[in-house]
Amino acid sequence: MNTHPLDSAMRRAVSFVNEGKFFEAELLYKQLIRANPEIPLLYFAYGTFLMLKGDYVTAWPHFQRRLEDAFYKNKPTMQFPQPFW
């Protein structure tokens, strides 16, 4: 089975979070983003982690980067005849 090299690093980051090793997880997320700035889902994962920590202001721009991924770009948008609220 071929896996992407980032898969093991992301699994390690998630393991750190699950073990309560937030410092290690944050360092790893930052390293992954620095090494692969073109991958929006890395920012999304880091943003999700920051939200878990309660740092919503810093998290939101990273979390929103998910919308740059092809999965989200190719999704049809829902059109409402009136305001959603």
Sequence and secondary structure as in RCSB ss.txt:
>XXXX:A:sequence
MNTHPLDSAMRRAVSFVNEGKFFEAELLYKQLIRANPEIPLLYFAYGTFLMLKGDYVTAWPHFQRRLEDAFYKNK
PTMQFPQPFW
>XXXX:A:secstr
    HHHHHHHHHHHHHHTT HHHHHHHHHHHHHH TT HHHHHHHHHHHHHHT HHHHHHHHHGGGGSHHHHTS
     SS   
